[in-house]
């Protein structure tokens, strides 16, 4: 199936690695968090909020702007699909287009990495999906380096570059 749904256990290869991105990635080699869709972040002194400041100028592969609303929608979907996850999370709020704040019901030290590494999907595609777990997302819209699907066959497909990719890294395709 031509399934590029990052929430599906049956998603095509490279869906999570190449099409969708997270706020940050953890580098186990040096123990650092590396900015991706978020440029900076901070945790409150009491550990009950984390605020992410998003990278400006990022666009979805269809040209729509990436905003904090995309993050709130992504977490709404994830919390619905994976009941019992994020038990420490009370709310996710877009305070403006480039800032999102996560409020916790208790301090939870792994939250930065758990929240920061969740894949983000576009609100303008996913917000109205009645059953996001079953949505095949055959023509994915992402912020990752590869979003253009060509030559899809039962055993293989070509994944070509995202024409709107924000990072300087350019790879021909996989």
VMD Tcl script that draws the C-alpha trace (Angstrom):
set ca {
  {0.00 0.00 0.00}
  {1.16 3.52 -0.74}
  {1.00 4.45 2.95}
  {3.02 7.42 4.18}
  {1.19 7.88 7.48}
  {3.75 8.43 10.26}
  {1.21 7.16 12.82}
  {0.72 3.84 11.05}
  {2.72 0.72 11.88}
  {2.44 -0.12 8.16}
  {3.99 3.09 6.85}
  {6.29 2.82 3.85}
  {10.05 2.90 4.53}
  {11.57 6.37 4.99}
  {8.25 7.91 6.08}
  {9.58 8.71 9.53}
  {13.17 9.26 8.46}
  {12.81 11.38 5.35}
  {9.35 12.92 5.02}
  {8.46 14.13 8.52}
  {10.69 15.89 11.05}
  {10.76 16.58 14.75}
  {11.54 19.66 16.83}
  {14.95 18.25 17.71}
  {16.98 15.08 17.48}
  {19.09 13.53 20.19}
  {22.70 12.79 19.32}
  {23.76 9.85 21.52}
  {27.40 10.26 20.46}
  {27.81 13.50 22.40}
  {24.59 13.61 24.46}
  {23.33 16.82 22.86}
  {19.97 17.80 21.48}
  {20.30 19.05 17.90}
  {17.81 21.68 16.67}
  {15.59 20.76 13.74}
  {12.16 22.40 13.43}
  {12.78 24.22 16.70}
  {15.82 26.49 16.86}
  {15.77 26.96 20.62}
  {13.84 25.82 23.68}
  {13.75 26.33 27.40}
  {12.33 24.56 30.41}
  {10.86 26.53 33.30}
  {12.69 26.45 36.63}
  {9.94 24.33 38.20}
  {10.07 21.87 35.27}
  {6.37 22.32 34.50}
  {6.65 23.99 31.08}
  {8.79 23.67 28.00}
  {8.69 26.32 25.34}
  {9.96 25.75 21.81}
  {10.84 28.58 19.43}
  {10.38 27.40 15.87}
  {12.71 27.84 12.95}
  {11.39 30.67 10.78}
  {10.94 30.29 7.05}
  {10.18 26.55 7.10}
  {7.50 25.48 4.62}
  {5.65 22.26 4.06}
  {6.45 20.57 0.76}
  {3.22 22.02 -0.70}
  {4.44 25.56 0.05}
  {2.24 26.22 3.09}
  {4.05 27.80 6.06}
  {5.04 25.63 9.03}
  {3.56 27.08 12.26}
  {3.04 26.25 15.92}
  {-0.51 25.10 15.09}
  {1.04 22.16 13.22}
  {2.59 21.07 16.51}
  {-0.61 21.36 18.52}
  {-2.46 19.31 15.90}
  {0.30 16.68 15.82}
  {0.17 16.24 19.58}
  {-3.64 16.19 19.63}
  {-3.51 13.29 17.16}
  {-0.77 11.45 19.02}
  {-2.51 11.75 22.37}
  {-5.74 10.46 20.81}
  {-4.10 7.54 19.01}
  {-1.77 6.48 21.79}
  {-3.96 6.63 24.88}
  {-1.90 6.47 28.03}
  {1.06 8.25 26.45}
  {2.18 11.67 27.58}
  {0.51 11.22 30.98}
  {2.62 14.10 32.29}
  {1.31 16.49 29.60}
  {-1.64 18.76 30.44}
  {-1.77 20.99 27.36}
  {0.00 22.10 24.22}
  {-0.55 25.72 23.25}
  {0.55 27.74 20.24}
  {1.30 31.12 21.82}
  {2.03 32.61 18.39}
  {3.00 31.26 14.94}
  {6.57 30.46 16.00}
  {6.20 29.53 19.67}
  {4.61 26.50 21.31}
  {4.39 25.80 25.03}
  {3.91 22.41 26.64}
  {2.46 22.46 30.16}
  {2.98 19.46 32.43}
  {1.07 18.22 35.47}
  {4.40 17.21 37.05}
  {8.06 17.68 36.31}
  {9.27 14.94 33.96}
  {12.93 15.16 33.00}
  {12.76 13.01 29.80}
  {10.01 15.27 28.40}
  {12.41 17.35 26.32}
  {13.57 14.34 24.35}
  {10.20 12.59 24.26}
  {8.34 15.68 23.04}
  {11.17 17.03 20.96}
  {11.53 13.87 18.89}
  {7.85 13.38 17.98}
  {7.12 13.75 14.28}
  {5.16 16.81 13.23}
  {2.42 16.69 10.57}
  {0.73 19.62 8.78}
  {-2.44 20.94 10.40}
  {-3.91 21.88 7.00}
  {-3.82 18.20 5.95}
  {-4.41 16.32 9.20}
  {-6.71 18.48 11.38}
  {-9.90 17.30 9.68}
  {-8.94 13.63 9.30}
  {-11.70 11.63 10.99}
  {-9.53 8.53 11.46}
  {-5.86 9.58 11.32}
  {-4.65 6.08 12.15}
  {-6.14 4.69 8.92}
  {-5.36 7.66 6.63}
  {-2.86 6.32 4.06}
  {-1.47 9.75 3.16}
  {-0.61 8.62 -0.38}
  {0.79 12.01 -1.38}
  {2.64 13.11 1.75}
  {3.24 16.73 2.66}
  {6.20 17.06 5.00}
  {9.06 19.33 6.06}
  {11.71 16.63 5.65}
  {14.30 16.40 2.89}
  {12.27 13.89 0.81}
  {8.58 14.24 0.04}
  {8.08 13.58 -3.66}
  {6.98 10.01 -4.42}
  {7.57 8.62 -7.90}
  {7.58 5.24 -9.56}
  {5.62 3.57 -6.74}
  {5.43 -0.21 -7.13}
  {4.58 -3.07 -4.78}
  {8.23 -3.66 -3.84}
  {9.84 -0.25 -4.32}
  {9.42 3.45 -4.95}
  {11.56 6.50 -5.56}
  {11.59 9.20 -2.91}
  {12.72 12.50 -4.39}
  {13.75 15.79 -2.76}
  {11.31 18.15 -1.08}
  {11.23 21.27 -3.29}
  {10.67 23.45 -0.20}
  {13.31 21.89 2.09}
  {14.68 24.46 4.52}
  {18.07 22.92 5.34}
  {21.21 23.33 3.23}
  {21.69 19.58 2.96}
  {20.71 18.48 -0.53}
  {20.61 14.83 -1.58}
  {19.31 13.73 -4.97}
  {16.89 11.09 -3.66}
  {16.64 7.63 -2.15}
}
mol new
graphics top color blue
foreach p $ca { graphics top sphere $p radius 0.5 }
foreach p [lrange $ca 0 end-1] q [lrange $ca 1 end] { graphics top cylinder $p $q radius 0.2 }
display resetview
